[in-house]
Amino acid sequence: MNRPAIKVAVVGLLVLAIIGTASGVPPAACSLRALVGAAVLYVLARVAGRVLIEAAADALRRGGPRQDKKQGYGR
């Protein structure tokens, strides 16, 4: 899950830098904010990836998605 997190962080860095530059923020402040934002996005993407993997693994351990059997309907 490291590669997608890095991609999200790089895209976030570029987007935040473009927004900061377009807003007229000084370059030093713009770059610092973009780096901090990219670091936060990286951590969030890693956590979200781990949560998704755990959910998928749990579903596989339980035998896939649950299907409630309702009596009186269908077959």
Helices and strands as residue ranges (DSSP letters): H 2-22, H 27-61
